[in-house]
């Protein structure tokens, strides 16, 4: 197991975005009078934020591609070496397939050294962890990254407001 496997491919420097665009990415669903829900942005994106989101979206999508099996495998082999009940090689490979299936949309950036350290310190990883446990541990890192990406997609998809004279 090579430490570079966990650091070289996963250290992602995301492009900086303006503070106002960051605040526009935070959104929630509010109930309406007819019983449906309406998406409400924390701050309403203007022309500048929509243009910025459209410019940044391709860079974020490229940076936050799902993790390849080789990266998940390297991460899981570190866990296998640290548990009290190490699995057989066959069990590890099957488990990796299931983890990859469960975590299919998790970006490679979430499978990093810090997340591995969190897992190694987690009570659920004293023994060979269930797929749901791995999912929960990595989700803590993946969720904010995925949230930024989905938020950028939402803002970039908004119609451009008319210019005011």
ROGUDO-244165 format. One line per 5 residues: for each residue x negated, y, z of N, C-alpha, C, O. Coordinates in pm, whole numbers, plus 32768, in hexadecimal, padded with zeros to 4 digits. Layout:
<sites>
X Y Z X Y Z X Y Z X Y Z | ...
</sites>
This chain:
<sites>
7FAC 7F8A 8000 8000 8000 8000 7FA8 807B 8000 7F50 808B 8055 | 7FC0 80CF 7FA3 7F6E 8145 7F90 7FBA 81C0 7FBF 802A 81D8 7F94 | 7F7D 820E 8017 7FBF 8285 804C 7FE4 82E7 7FDE 8049 832D 7FE8 | 7F93 82EC 7F75 7FB0 8348 7F08 8037 8329 7EC7 8077 8383 7E90 | 8061 82AE 7ECE 80E2 8288 7E95 8152 82D9 7ED4 81B5 82F8 7E92
8142 82FB 7F52 81AC 8344 7F97 8198 83DB 7F95 81F5 8425 7FB6 | 8124 840A 7F71 8110 849A 7F77 8106 84DC 7EEF 813D 8548 7EDA | 80C2 849E 7E92 80AA 84E0 7E11 812A 84F5 7DC3 8140 8562 7D8E | 8180 848F 7DBB 81F7 8498 7D68 826C 84DF 7DAB 82CD 8502 7D68 | 8264 84F6 7E2D 82DA 8528 7E72 82CD 85B7 7EA3 8330 85F2 7ECE
8257 85F1 7E9F 824C 867A 7ECE 827C 86D5 7E5D 8236 86EB 7DFA | 82F3 8709 7E6F 8333 8759 7E08 8339 87EA 7E37 836F 8808 7EA1 | 8302 8842 7DE6 830C 88D1 7E03 8382 8906 7DB2 8378 8919 7D39 | 83F0 891C 7DF6 8466 8950 7DB1 8455 89E3 7D94 841D 8A2C 7DE5 | 8485 8A10 7D20 847B 8A9F 7D00 84C6 8AF3 7D67 852F 8ACC 7D99
848E 8B66 7D86 84CD 8BBF 7DE7 854B 8BFB 7DAB 8554 8C14 7D33 | 85AD 8C11 7E02 8627 8C54 7DD6 8643 8CC9 7E32 8617 8CCB 7EA5 | 868B 8D29 7E00 86A8 8DA1 7E4E 86FC 8D7D 7EC8 8749 8D1D 7EC4 | 86EC 8DC9 7F34 873B 8DAD 7FAC 87D2 8DB3 7F93 881E 8D66 7FCD | 87FC 8E10 7F3D 888C 8E1A 7F24 88BF 8D9F 7ED9 892C 8D6D 7EF6
8871 8D6D 7E79 889B 8CF3 7E34 88A2 8C80 7E97 8900 8C30 7E91 | 8841 8C75 7EF3 8846 8C0C 7F59 88CA 8C12 7FA6 8908 8BAC 7FC1 | 88F2 8C8C 7FC9 896F 8C9A 8015 89E8 8C78 7FBF 8A4F 8C4E 7FF4 | 89DE 8C8A 7F3D 8A4C 8C66 7EE3 8A5B 8BCF 7ED5 8AC7 8B9E 7EB4 | 89EF 8B85 7EED 89F4 8AF3 7EE0 8A43 8AB3 7F51 8A7B 8A47 7F41
8A46 8AF6 7FC2 8A93 8AC2 8033 8B27 8ADA 8014 8B51 8B4B 7FFB | 8B73 8A70 8015 8C01 8A7D 7FF6 8C50 8A1D 804C 8C18 89C5 808E | 8CD1 8A30 804C 8D28 89D7 8096 8DAE 89CF 804E 8DCA 8A1E 7FF3 | 8DFE 8970 8077 8E83 8962 803E 8EE7 8996 80A4 8EE5 896E 8119 | 8F40 89EE 8077 8FA4 8A2B 80CE 902E 89FC 80A1 904B 89FB 8029
9085 89D5 8100 910C 89AB 80D8 915A 8A20 809C 914B 8A93 80C7 | 91AD 8A03 803A 9203 8A69 7FFE 9293 8A4F 8029 92B1 89EA 8069 | 92EB 8AAB 8007 9377 8A9F 8032 93BF 8A28 7FF4 9421 89F7 802D | 9391 89F9 7F81 93D4 8987 7F40 939B 8900 7F6D 93C0 8898 7F36 | 9343 88FF 7FCF 930C 8883 8004 928D 8854 7FC1 9250 87F1 7FEC
9262 8897 7F57 91E4 8873 7F16 9172 88C0 7F5A 9188 8909 7FBB | 90FA 88AF 7F25 9087 88F4 7F5D 9044 8949 7EF2 9042 8925 7E7C | 900D 89B9 7F1D 8FCB 8A15 7EC2 8F3A 8A24 7EEE 8F1D 8A34 7F65 | 8EDE 8A1F 7E8D 8E50 8A30 7EA9 8E35 8AC3 7EC5 8E56 8B1A 7E74 | 8DF8 8AE0 7F37 8DD8 8B69 7F5D 8D42 8B72 7F74 8D0B 8B28 7FC6
8D00 8BCD 7F2D 8C71 8BE3 7F40 8C5D 8C40 7FB7 8CAF 8C99 7FD0 | 8BF1 8C2B 8001 8BD1 8C82 8073 8BC4 8D12 8043 8BF6 8D6E 8083 | 8B82 8D27 7FD5 8B79 8DA9 7F93 8B9E 8D94 7F02 8B7D 8D2D 7EC7 | 8BE1 8DF4 7EC9 8C0C 8DE6 7E3F 8B97 8E02 7DE1 8B5A 8E6D 7DE7 | 8B78 8DA2 7D8B 8B0A 8DB8 7D2D 8B2F 8E20 7CC3 8B9E 8E1E 7C8D
8AD3 8E79 7CA9 8AE5 8EDC 7C3F 8A98 8EB3 7BC3 8A66 8E43 7BB9 | 8A8E 8F10 7B65 8A48 8EF5 7AE8 89B8 8EC9 7B00 8988 8E69 7AC3 | 8973 8F0F 7B5B 88E5 8EEE 7B75 88D5 8E61 7BAD 887A 8E18 7B86 | 892E 8E3C 7C09 8923 8DB8 7C49 8946 8D48 7BE6 8906 8CDF 7BE6 | 89AB 8D5F 7B93 89D1 8CFA 7B30 895F 8CE8 7ACB 893D 8C78 7AA6
8925 8D57 7A9F 88B4 8D50 7A41 883D 8D0A 7A82 87FA 8CB8 7A42 | 8822 8D2A 7B00 87B2 8CEA 7B48 87CC 8C54 7B57 8771 8C03 7B45 | 8846 8C2F 7B79 8868 8BA1 7B89 8857 8B57 7B04 8822 8AE8 7B02 | 8881 8B94 7A97 8871 8B54 7A14 87DE 8B45 79EF 87B7 8AE3 79AF | 878C 8BA6 7A19 86FD 8BA0 79FC 86B7 8B35 7A51 8660 8AED 7A21
86DF 8B2B 7AD1 869D 8ACD 7B2D 86CE 8A3D 7B21 8685 89E0 7B42 | 8748 8A2A 7AF2 8785 89A4 7AF1 872F 893B 7AAB 871B 88D0 7AE3 | 86FA 8954 7A32 86A8 88EC 79F3 862B 88C7 7A44 8602 8853 7A47 | 85EF 892B 7A87 8578 8910 7AD8 859C 88BA 7B52 8552 885E 7B76 | 860E 88D8 7B92 863A 888A 7C05 8660 87FC 7BDC 863F 879C 7C22
86A6 87EF 7B6A 86CC 876A 7B3C 8650 8715 7B1D 864E 869E 7B3A | 85EB 8752 7AE3 856F 8709 7AC5 8526 86E3 7B46 84F1 8674 7B51 | 8524 873D 7BA7 84DB 8725 7C23 8523 86C1 7C7E 84E3 867D 7CCF | 85A6 86B8 7C72 85F3 8664 7CCE 862F 85E9 7C8B 869F 85C1 7CAA | 85E5 85AF 7C2E 8611 8533 7BEE 8613 84C3 7C55 85C5 84C4 7CB5
866C 8461 7C42 8670 83F0 7CA0 85EB 83A6 7CA8 859D 83A3 7C49 | 85D4 836D 7D1C 8556 8325 7D35 854E 82A6 7CE1 85B2 825E 7CD5 | 84D9 828A 7CA7 84C8 820C 7C61 84BA 8199 7CC6 8498 81AF 7D3A | 84D6 8121 7C98 84CD 80AB 7CEF 8441 809F 7D2C 8434 8076 7D9F | 83DA 80C1 7CE1 8351 80B2 7D13 8339 8108 7D90 82F2 80DE 7DEB
8375 817E 7D94 8365 81D5 7E09 83B1 819E 7E81 837D 819B 7EF0 | 842D 8173 7E69 847D 8138 7ED6 8437 80B9 7F09 8436 809F 7F81 | 83FF 806C 7EAE 83B7 7FF1 7ED4 8340 8012 7F2F 832D 7FD2 7F96 | 82F0 8075 7F08 827C 809A 7F59 82A9 80C7 7FE4 826C 80A2 8049 | 8314 8115 7FEA 8349 8147 8069 8378 80D2 80BF 8359 80CB 8136
83C3 8075 8083 83F8 8003 80CD 838B 7FA1 80F9 8398 7F62 8162 | 8321 7F94 80AA 82B3 7F3C 80D3 826E 7F70 8151 823E 7F22 81A2 | 8269 7FF3 8161 8232 802B 81DC 828B 8006 8253 8259 7FE5 82BE | 830C 800B 823F 8369 7FE4 82AA 8357 7F4F 82C9 8350 7F27 833E | 834E 7EFD 8261 833F 7E6C 8274 82C2 7E4B 82C6 82C2 7DEC 8314
8259 7E99 82B3 81DC 7E80 82FC 81E7 7EA9 838E 8194 7E7F 83DF | 824B 7EFA 83B0 8252 7F31 8437 82BB 7EF1 8490 82BC 7F09 8509 | 8314 7E9F 8459 8382 7E6A 84A9 835A 7DEC 84F6 82F6 7DAB 84D7 | 83A9 7DCC 855B 838E 7D57 85AE 83B0 7CD4 8569 8374 7C6C 8586 | 840F 7CDA 850E 8438 7C5F 84C8 8422 7C6F 8432 8483 7C7D 83E7
83A5 7C6E 8406 838B 7C89 8378 83D4 7C26 831E 83D5 7BAE 8338 | 8410 7C5A 82B3 8458 7C03 8257 83F9 7BBA 81F8 8383 7BDC 81EE | 842F 7B57 81B5 83E0 7B13 814F 83D5 7B6F 80D5 841F 7BD1 80C9 | 837A 7B51 807D 8367 7BA1 8004 83E7 7BA4 7FB1 840C 7C0B 7F79 | 842B 7B33 7FA9 84A8 7B2B 7F5D 8514 7B83 7F9C 855D 7BC8 7F55
851D 7B82 8021 857F 7BD6 8067 8562 7C6B 8051 85BD 7CBB 8041 | 84E1 7C8C 8052 84BB 7D18 803C 84E9 7D46 7FB2 8523 7DB2 7FA6 | 84D0 7CF8 7F4C 84F5 7D1E 7EC3 858C 7D2E 7EB4 85BA 7D8C 7E74 | 85D8 7CD3 7EED 866A 7CDD 7EE8 8698 7D5A 7F34 86EF 7DA4 7F05 | 865E 7D70 7FA7 8681 7DE5 7FF9 8663 7E67 7FAD 86B4 7EC4 7FB0
85F2 7E6D 7F6B 85CE 7EE4 7F1D 8636 7EFD 7EB1 865E 7F6F 7E9B | 8662 7E93 7E6C 86CB 7EA2 7E07 874A 7EDD 7E43 8789 7F34 7E07 | 876F 7EAE 7EBA 87E9 7EDE 7EFB 87D9 7F6E 7F2D 8836 7FBE 7F23 | 8765 7F8E 7F61 874B 8018 7F8D 874F 8076 7F15 8787 80E3 7F1D | 8714 804C 7EA7 8715 809F 7E2F 87A5 80B4 7DFF 87C8 8122 7DD2
87F7 8050 7E07 8883 805B 7DDF 88CE 80BD 7E3B 8917 8113 7E0C | 88BA 80AE 7EBE 88FF 8104 7F1E 88CF 8195 7F17 891D 81F2 7F2E | 8851 81A8 7EF9 8814 822E 7EFA 87F8 825F 7E6C 8798 82A9 7E56 | 8849 8237 7E0D 882F 824F 7D7F 881F 82E4 7D5C 87D2 8306 7D03 | 8865 833B 7DA2 885C 83CA 7D81 87F9 8416 7DD9 87EF 8490 7DCE
87B1 83D1 7E2F 8750 8414 7E84 86D4 8439 7E32 869C 83E3 7DEE | 86AB 84B6 7E39 8636 84DE 7DEB 85B5 84A1 7E23 85AB 847F 7E98 | 8553 8495 7DCA 84D1 845F 7DF2 8495 84B0 7E65 844F 847A 7EBA | 84B1 8531 7E67 847B 8587 7ED1 84A8 855E 7F5C 8467 8580 7FBF | 8516 8515 7F66 8547 84E9 7FE9 84FA 8471 801F 84FB 8459 8098
84B7 8427 7FC9 846B 83B1 7FF1 83DA 83D8 800B 837F 83A8 7FC8 | 83C6 842F 806B 8341 8466 8083 8306 8431 8105 8343 83E3 814D | 828E 845F 8121 8247 8431 8198 8290 845A 8218 8295 840D 8278 | 82C8 84D2 821A 830F 8500 8292 838A 84AA 82AF 83A6 8488 8322 | 83D2 8486 8245 8447 8430 8257 841C 83A5 8285 8460 8368 82D7
83AE 8375 8252 8379 82F4 827E 8354 82F8 8312 8374 829C 835C | 8313 8362 833C 82F0 8371 83CA 836F 8374 841F 8375 8335 8488 | 83D5 83BE 83F0 8455 83C0 8438 848E 8333 8445 84C1 830D 84AE | 8486 82E6 83D9 84BB 825E 83DB 846C 8206 843B 84A6 81B8 8487 | 83E8 8213 8438 8395 81C1 8490 83AE 81DF 8524 839C 8189 857A
83D8 8257 8540 83F5 827F 85CA 8486 8263 85F1 84AA 826C 8667 | 84D8 8242 8591 8567 822C 85A8 857F 81A3 85E5 8544 813F 85BB | 85D4 819F 8647 85F6 8123 868D 862B 80B8 862C 8615 8041 8640 | 8670 80E4 85C3 86AA 8085 8563 8640 803A 8513 865D 7FD5 84D4 | 85C5 806C 8514 855A 802C 84C6 84F7 7FDE 851B 848B 7FBC 84ED
851C 7FC2 8597 84C8 7F67 85E6 84CB 7EDD 85A8 8467 7E95 85A6 | 8540 7EB8 8575 8553 7E3C 852D 8572 7E61 849C 858A 7ED6 847E | 8571 7DFF 8444 858C 7E1A 83B6 8614 7E5F 83AA 867A 7E25 83D0 | 8617 7EDA 8377 8693 7F28 8379 86F7 7EFC 830E 86D3 7ECD 82A2 | 8775 7F0E 8330 87DF 7EF5 82CF 87DA 7F62 8264 87A1 7FCD 827A
8814 7F47 81F2 8818 7FA9 8186 885A 802A 81B7 882B 8098 8197 | 88C5 801E 8203 890B 8095 8236 88B1 80E8 8292 88BC 8163 8295 | 8859 80A8 82DB 87FC 80F2 8331 8796 813F 82DF 877A 81B3 82FC | 8760 8100 8278 8701 8145 821F 8748 81BB 81DD 8712 8229 81D6 | 87C2 81A4 81AE 8811 820D 8170 881F 8285 81CF 8807 82F7 81A7
8846 826A 824A 885B 82D6 82AC 87DB 8323 82CA 87DD 839D 82D8 | 876C 82DC 82D3 86ED 831E 82F3 86C1 8378 8280 869A 83EB 8297 | 86C7 8347 8206 8699 8394 8193 86FD 8402 8170 86D7 846A 813A | 877C 83EB 818E 87E4 844F 8171 87C6 84D5 81B4 87E3 853E 817C | 878D 84D1 822C 876E 854D 8273 8712 85A8 8222 871B 8622 822C
86BA 856E 81D2 8661 85BC 817C 869F 85D4 80F3 8690 8640 80BA | 86E5 8571 80BF 871D 857B 8038 8792 85DB 8030 87A1 8622 7FCD | 87E5 85DE 8098 8861 862C 8093 884B 86C1 8076 888F 86F8 801F | 87F0 8705 80BC 87DB 8793 809B 87A8 87A8 800D 87CD 880B 7FCC | 8754 874E 7FDB 8721 875A 7F52 8792 8748 7EED 879D 8794 7E8E
87E5 86E2 7F02 8856 86C9 7EAA 88B9 873D 7EB2 88F2 8766 7E4D | 88CD 8771 7F2B 8928 87E2 7F3D 88FE 885C 7EED 8952 88A0 7EB1 | 887C 887A 7EEC 884B 88EA 7E9C 8865 88D4 7E08 888F 892F 7DC1 | 884B 885A 7DDB 885D 883A 7D4E 88F1 8845 7D27 8911 8883 7CC2 | 894A 880C 7D77 89D9 8815 7D58 8A0A 88A5 7D61 8A5D 88D0 7D10
89D6 88F0 7DC2 89FB 897D 7DCD 89D1 89CD 7D52 8A1D 8A1E 7D1F | 8957 89B5 7D24 8929 89F8 7CAA 8981 89D3 7C33 89A2 8A28 7BE1 | 89A6 8956 7C2A 89FF 892B 7BBC 8A85 8974 7BC2 8AB9 89A0 7B5B | 8ABD 8981 7C3B 8B3D 89C6 7C4A 8B32 8A59 7C20 8B87 8A8B 7BD6 | 8ACB 8A9B 7C50 8ABB 8B2A 7C30 8A9C 8B3C 7B9C 8AD3 8B96 7B5C
8A47 8AE8 7B63 8A23 8AF4 7AD6 8A9C 8ADB 7A7B 8AA0 8B0E 7A0B | 8AFD 8A8E 7AAA 8B74 8A6F 7A59 8BDE 8ADC 7A5E 8C3E 8AD8 7A13 | 8BCD 8B3E 7AB7 8C30 8BAA 7AC2 8C2D 8C01 7A45 8BC4 8C12 7A07 | 8CA0 8C38 7A20 8CA0 8C95 79AE 8C57 8D16 79D6 8C5F 8D44 7A48 | 8C11 8D4E 7977 8BC7 8DCA 798F 8C2D 8E3D 799D 8C7E 8E54 7943
8C27 8E86 7A0D 8C85 8EF6 7A1E 8C6A 8F63 79B6 8BFA 8F73 7985 | 8CD2 8FAC 7995 8CC6 901A 7935 8C6A 9085 796F 8C67 909B 79E8 | 8C1F 90C6 7917 8BC9 9136 7942 8C21 91AC 7965 8C82 91CB 7920 | 8BFD 91ED 79D1 8C43 9269 79F8 8BF8 92DF 79C0 8B7D 92E3 79C3 | 8C41 933D 798C 8BFF 93B5 7955 8BE8 941D 79BC 8BB2 9487 799E
</sites>
